[in-house]
Each structure stands twice: as structure tokens, then as C-alpha cells.
Amino acid sequence: SSSQGLEITSPALAAGQAEPAMPAVYTCTGKNISPPLKWDHVPSNTSELALFLLDLGHTQPARGKAVEAKITVGWAVRGLQPTLRGMTAGRLPAGAIAGRGRYSICPPRRGTGEYMFRLYALPRRLPIKGDLSDLELFRQVNRASSTAGYFLSSYTRG
């Protein structure tokens, strides 16, 4: 049922942790490719799925100063078929349309970044103009969909 919401996870992450660390291979320290993803509970009226990697900001050691957190849309993918139940590491499925940004998990050196993978089920395809920024696409999808799921991950760069 749609009240349950989408569930999205990555088999690459340790289960049972609120914010498991992203393995280095899926970051700029390694191959910088998207992790394998799995999802479930897609509502039957879904026309397309949209996936976003949100950078929730990062902290780095500063002399007695807190670093301001900021949210940016790092990676946007739309046009995912509603029958899909996941994605292979580093691969976009057929028909998927990537936004302007590239997938990357790359906090500053000796910094820790927090990341959210957020998946939306859209009841109808969005009439998207080609020149939309990833942030504007995120805003439109967020407005158009009431069904979403997410998971959090972090990465500390050496």
C-alpha cells in the first residue's frame, strides 16, 4: 500500500545502523560509482520513479568553528521504470535520464559527509524541460509525489 511508502536500501551497506558508512569503492577515494540499490513497495499507480543523491553537507575539523551544513542535489535520475526494483552498482538502467550532476560522494579531506538517497514514485510523468537544474527537478518531483523513501549514509575521507 502507498501508506507504507517506498523502501530503498543498498546491499553494500551494513544493515541495522541508522547511518551506515558508505564503502570507499563507491566514493571518490575508490571508483566513485553509485552503490547497488534495491527498493520495494512501489505503488501500483506509479508512472515513473525518480532518484536523488542529496549531499546533506559536511563537517571538517575547524579551529573551534562549526562548519555550516548545506544541502545540495548531487545526482538526479528520472524516468526509471515503475517495474524496476533496483539498480546495479555504477549502472543506469535503460531509459533512465540523468540530470546535470554526476554521481559523487566526496567530502573534503579529513571531513565527514552525510548523504541521503531519496527515491520518489510519480503517479504521472513530469513534463520536464531539458534545461532544468537538478535542484529544480528535485523541487518539482518533491511537489508532484507524496510517496518517497530514503536511506542515509555517511563517509569520512582520510
C-alpha positions, 0 to 999 in steps of 0.5 A: 500500500502507498501508506507504507511508502517506498523502501530503498536500501543498498546491499553494500551497506551494513544493515541495522545502523541508522547511518551506515558508512558508505564503502570507499569503492563507491566514493571518490577515494575508490571508483566513485560509482553509485552503490547497488540499490534495491527498493520495494513497495512501489505503488501500483499507480506509479508512472515513473520513479525518480532518484536523488543523491542529496549531499546533506553537507559536511563537517571538517575539523575547524579551529573551534568553528562549526562548519555550516551544513548545506544541502545540495542535489548531487545526482538526479535520475528520472524516468526509471521504470515503475517495474524496476526494483533496483539498480546495479552498482555504477549502472543506469538502467535503460531509459533512465535520464540523468540530470546535470550532476554526476554521481559523487560522494566526496567530502573534503579531506579529513571531513565527514559527509552525510548523504541521503538517497531519496527515491520518489514514485510519480503517479504521472510523468513530469513534463520536464524541460531539458534545461532544468537544474537538478535542484529544480527537478528535485523541487518539482518531483518533491511537489508532484509525489507524496510517496518517497523513501530514503536511506542515509549514509555517511563517509569520512575521507582520510 
